[in-house]
Amino acid sequence: METARVLVAADKFKGSLTAVQVAERVTAGLRRVVPGLEVETLPVADGGDGTVAAAVAAGFERREARVTGPVGDPVTAAYALRGATAVVEMAEASGLQHLPDGVFAPLTATTYGSGELLAAALDAGATTIVFGVGGSATTDGGAGMLAALGARFLDADGKPVGPGGGGLAVLAEADLSGLDPRLKDVDLILASDVDNPLTGPKGAPEVYGRQKGASEEDIAFLDAALAHYASILGPEKAALPGAGAAGGIGYGALVALGARFRPGIEVMLDVLGFAPALARATLVITGEGSLDEQTLHGKAPAGVAAAAREAGIEVVAVCGRLALDPEALERAGIARAYALADLEPDPAVSMAQAGPLLERAAESIARDFLS
């Protein structure tokens, strides 16, 4: 009988466990039932928050830079570097976690720090940059990012427009001639699990504005401001998949930085070395905090399961809560899912005790699939 070799390739359980901690807990539970089991761990991410941590876990070097946070305060942001490849996570600079006391700034939050973080990666010698976008506090179309990289956005009086998407309503001129010349020689990959356009009913303000504190009036205002911004920079790229990612930073990267869009999980699996790890495995365990309809649209577990199915390797999943029926799981390539909610129905307790509960779920996987 073939020796069992398990690959644990799961995302974080948001609010409970990092992807690294998920892998540690699953490994502990498996080995409690099958001592000495060969387990390889490869924490994964889909371009959103946790992407730098996944890269560092895979052997990239963690670097830090002081940059401008979304409301103008300085913050410390991390990126990952290996050779000439950098993994930059915009949420590190411009994410919701940097809003002081959770006070939203839907009209004025800026991606300036994300541009500074990209510049730090350039300074470190990166010629390939995986730019993971998600979890943003911003809806500025990437204007702040471009300003940090040398662009100028001016009103009718020739003065710089204010920060955030709100300032773009009075934009009269966009001067991109001062953009950092090093950007021309960089392969910039826009990695996102979001394929929304910039504006409209599926655009950044309408779909994501409310979670950033925007009122219905703010959403209408931001949508018009971003449409005006795109009319000046180039409307043709505003409809591209990913243009609406992270408050429209995707559009800024596509229209001015020559970025190319790829689904975040595909990019990250390449960067993290998933294919060779998969070739060594006889069973794959993936997962994330909530397995639901969103999972099926480009989230990490769906990407892992698709790749494993192509290789003919069975996949099971762990999750905090499960909102997919067996047929949906099967279509995604997941043989079975183990939810912490089945072990502890109280969500607050389940989140607080996620580690021990996950070990118990892994014990069940070991009994069902490995012994």
Secondary structure, 3 states (H helix, E strand, C coil): CCCCEEEECCCCECCCECHHHHHHHHHHHHHHHCCCCEEEECCCCCCCCCHHHHHHHCCCEEEEEEEECCCCCEEEEEEEEECCEEEEEHHHHHEHHHCHHHCCCCCCCCCHHHHHHHHHHHHCCCCEEEEECCCECCCCCCHHHHHHCCCEEECCCCCECCCHHHHHHHCCEEECCCCCHHHHHCEEEEEECCCCCCCCCCCHHHHHCHHHCCCHHHHHHHHHHHHHHHHHHCHHHHHCCCCCHHHHHHHHHHHHCCCEEEEHHHHHHHHHCHHHHHHCCCEEEEEEEEECHHHHCCCHHHHHHHHHHHCCCEEEEEEEEECCCHHHHHHHCCCEEEEHHHHCCCHHHHHHCHHHHHHHHHHHHHHHHCC
